[in-house]
Amino acid sequence: MNKSPGHVNNSNTRLAAAGLAAPWRAVAMSVNTHLCMWLGRTLLIASFYMALYGCASNHDLRNDGFNAFGGGISIVEIEPGEYSITAQTNFSPVENFSTARTMWNEAAQKACAPNSYGEIESREYSFKHAPDFIVIPYIISVKTGSIRCVLEPVNTSSKRDASRAVAPAEG
């Protein structure tokens, strides 16, 4: 394409002749500005989500109540040496059961310290913490279940103590 000093851009000349050059540029600049603002806001929100990506929380749900980010741990002693534990992650855009499991295992170790523990039963599930933000969900992953602390050493002469002892959890 020849760009000599006397060259006239035909598309701009036609727009100008129709009285559309200035308004079209204003619309294009406005759309571009709004698109950049939306993109910047979306990247900022995505960064925030990635920072919180279902991270662990040591918030005490039982004693301190609700946590705005959704996460926390609850340890309830059912009877001596037996506990019900719930561990839930902070909200994230996807399920994150590995973090919920890690939190749950750490809580179980804490409850039975210095002894080990055996898992009686557990289950994992997730739920939406709040309505979706734009299209990004607020998902909380949960592991809940009960454990029994391993009595060390086990006194086999007592049937009650022997029946309460369980094998240590794997992992």
C-alpha positions in Angstrom: 0.0 0.0 0.0 1.4 3.4 -1.0 1.6 5.8 2.0 2.9 8.9 0.1 2.3 12.3 1.7 -0.6 13.0 -0.6 -2.3 9.6 0.1 -5.8 9.8 1.5 -7.2 6.9 3.5 -10.5 6.1 1.7 -12.3 4.4 4.6 -11.7 7.5 6.9 -12.6 9.8 4.1 -15.9 8.0 3.5 -16.7 8.0 7.3 -15.9 11.7 7.5 -18.1 12.5 4.5 -21.0 10.7 6.1 -20.4 12.5 9.4 -19.6 9.2 11.2 -15.8 9.5 11.9 -15.9 11.3 15.2 -18.9 9.5 16.7 -17.4 6.1 15.7 -14.1 6.9 17.3 -15.8 7.9 20.5 -17.8 4.7 20.6 -14.7 2.6 19.9 -12.8 4.4 22.7 -15.7 3.9 25.1 -16.1 0.2 24.3 -12.3 -0.2 24.6 -12.2 1.6 28.0 -15.1 -0.5 29.4 -13.6 -3.7 28.1 -10.2 -2.9 29.7 -11.9 -2.0 33.0 -14.0 -5.2 33.0 -10.9 -7.3 32.2 -8.9 -5.6 34.9 -11.7 -6.2 37.5 -12.1 -9.9 36.4 -8.3 -10.5 36.7 -8.3 -8.9 40.2 -11.2 -11.1 41.3 -9.6 -14.2 39.8 -6.3 -13.4 41.6 -8.3 -13.0 44.9 -9.9 -16.4 44.3 -6.6 -18.1 43.5 -5.1 -16.6 46.7 -8.0 -18.2 48.7 -8.3 -21.3 46.5 -10.0 -23.5 49.1 -7.2 -22.7 51.6 -7.2 -24.2 55.1 -8.7 -22.4 58.0 -8.0 -23.0 61.7 -11.2 -21.0 62.6 -13.0 -22.7 65.5 -16.5 -23.3 64.2 -17.8 -24.7 67.4 -16.7 -21.9 69.8 -16.4 -18.9 67.4 -19.3 -19.6 65.1 -19.7 -18.7 61.4 -16.6 -17.6 59.4 -17.2 -15.2 56.5 -14.9 -17.2 54.2 -16.7 -20.4 55.2 -13.8 -22.4 56.5 -12.9 -23.9 59.9 -12.7 -26.9 62.2 -15.1 -28.3 64.8 -13.9 -30.9 67.3 -16.5 -32.4 69.6 -15.7 -35.0 72.2 -18.5 -37.6 72.1 -17.0 -39.6 75.0 -13.5 -39.9 76.4 -11.2 -40.8 73.6 -13.9 -40.5 70.9 -14.4 -37.4 68.8 -16.6 -36.0 66.0 -14.6 -33.8 63.7 -15.7 -31.5 60.9 -13.2 -29.7 58.7 -14.2 -27.3 55.9 -12.1 -25.2 53.6 -12.5 -21.6 52.8 -14.6 -21.0 49.7 -13.0 -21.5 46.3 -14.2 -21.8 42.7 -13.7 -25.6 42.7 -14.0 -28.5 45.2 -10.8 -29.0 47.2 -11.1 -32.2 49.2 -7.4 -32.7 49.6 -7.2 -29.6 51.8 -10.3 -30.7 53.8 -8.7 -34.1 54.4 -5.4 -32.5 55.5 -7.3 -30.2 57.9 -9.3 -33.1 59.2 -6.3 -35.3 59.8 -4.4 -32.5 61.6 -7.5 -32.0 63.9 -7.6 -35.7 64.6 -4.0 -35.8 65.5 -4.5 -32.7 67.8 -7.5 -34.3 69.5 -5.6 -37.5 70.3 -2.1 -36.2 70.9 0.2 -37.7 71.9 -1.5 -40.9 70.9 -2.5 -41.9 67.4 -6.1 -42.4 66.2 -8.3 -44.6 64.2 -11.1 -43.4 61.8 -14.5 -44.9 62.7 -16.4 -43.3 59.8 -16.2 -40.2 57.6 -17.7 -38.6 54.5 -16.8 -35.8 52.2 -19.1 -33.4 50.4 -19.2 -29.9 49.1 -21.8 -27.1 49.1 -22.2 -23.6 47.7 -21.4 -21.0 50.4 -23.2 -18.1 48.6 -24.8 -17.4 45.2 -22.3 -17.5 42.3 -20.4 -14.3 41.8 -20.7 -13.5 38.1 -20.1 -17.1 37.0 -17.6 -18.1 39.7 -19.1 -20.3 42.4 -18.4 -20.1 46.1 -17.7 -23.8 46.9 -16.8 -25.1 50.3 -15.3 -28.7 50.6 -16.0 -30.6 53.8 -14.8 -33.8 55.5 -16.7 -34.9 58.6 -16.5 -38.0 60.6 -15.5 -39.6 63.9 -12.3 -41.0 65.4 -11.3 -43.1 68.3 -7.9 -42.4 70.0 -5.7 -45.5 70.2 -5.0 -46.4 73.7 -1.3 -47.0 74.1 -0.3 -49.5 75.4 -3.5 -51.5 75.1 -4.4 -53.4 78.2 -5.7 -56.7 76.8 -6.8 -57.9 80.2 -9.7 -55.5 80.1 -12.3 -56.3 77.5 -13.6 -52.7 77.5 -10.1 -51.2 76.7 -9.4 -53.9 74.1 -12.7 -53.3 72.3 -12.1 -49.5 72.2 -8.6 -49.8 70.7 -8.4 -49.5 66.9 -5.7 -49.6 64.4 -4.0 -46.2 63.6 -5.2 -44.3 60.5 -3.1 -44.6 57.4 -1.7 -41.6 55.7 
